[in-house]
Amino acid sequence: MSQEISGNNKRIARNTLTLYIRTFVTMIVGLYTGRVMLETFGVDNYSGGDSGYEFAYYRHYVCGY
């Protein structure tokens, strides 16, 4: 029984790490895609505030808050 619990804990840790990595990669891809789209549409001057709003949007989308 102890080995089963240990195996479950390892699986939970591995899944958690995988989800964190997936979230980070998704956020980076989204931020990069947003930047490329803005350049494609001809937006020349977007401030760091806009990037902050974009980060908050993706955080809300991914994390739910």
C-alpha positions as CSV (number, residue, x, y, z in Angstrom):
1,M,0.0,0.0,0.0
2,S,2.9,2.4,0.8
3,Q,4.4,1.8,-2.7
4,E,1.0,2.6,-4.3
5,I,0.8,5.9,-2.4
6,S,4.4,6.7,-3.4
7,G,3.7,5.9,-7.0
8,N,0.6,8.1,-6.9
9,N,2.6,11.0,-5.4
10,K,5.2,10.7,-8.1
11,R,2.5,10.7,-10.8
12,I,0.8,13.8,-9.3
13,A,4.2,15.6,-9.1
14,R,5.0,14.7,-12.8
15,N,1.5,15.8,-14.0
16,T,1.8,19.0,-12.0
17,L,5.2,19.8,-13.5
18,T,3.9,18.9,-17.0
19,L,0.9,21.3,-16.6
20,Y,3.2,24.1,-15.4
21,I,5.5,23.7,-18.4
22,R,2.5,23.5,-20.7
23,T,1.0,26.7,-19.2
24,F,4.4,28.5,-19.5
25,V,4.8,27.4,-23.2
26,T,1.3,28.4,-24.0
27,M,1.8,31.9,-22.5
28,I,5.0,32.5,-24.3
29,V,3.5,31.4,-27.7
30,G,0.5,33.6,-27.0
31,L,2.6,36.6,-26.2
32,Y,4.8,36.1,-29.3
33,T,1.7,35.6,-31.5
34,G,0.2,38.8,-30.2
35,R,3.3,40.7,-30.9
36,V,3.6,39.3,-34.5
37,M,-0.1,40.1,-35.1
38,L,0.3,43.6,-34.0
39,E,3.3,44.1,-36.3
40,T,1.3,42.5,-39.2
41,F,-1.6,44.9,-38.6
42,G,0.8,47.8,-38.6
43,V,0.6,48.8,-34.9
44,D,3.9,50.6,-34.3
45,N,3.6,51.9,-30.8
46,Y,2.3,49.5,-28.2
47,S,3.5,50.1,-24.7
48,G,4.5,47.8,-21.9
49,G,1.1,48.3,-20.4
50,D,-0.5,46.6,-23.4
51,S,1.8,43.6,-22.8
52,G,0.8,43.6,-19.2
53,Y,-2.9,43.6,-20.2
54,E,-2.1,40.7,-22.6
55,F,-0.4,38.8,-19.8
56,A,-3.4,39.4,-17.5
57,Y,-5.7,38.2,-20.2
58,Y,-3.8,34.9,-20.7
59,R,-3.4,34.5,-16.9
60,H,-7.2,34.8,-16.6
61,Y,-7.8,32.4,-19.5
62,V,-5.3,29.8,-18.3
63,C,-5.8,30.0,-14.5
64,G,-9.4,31.2,-14.4
65,Y,-8.8,34.2,-12.2
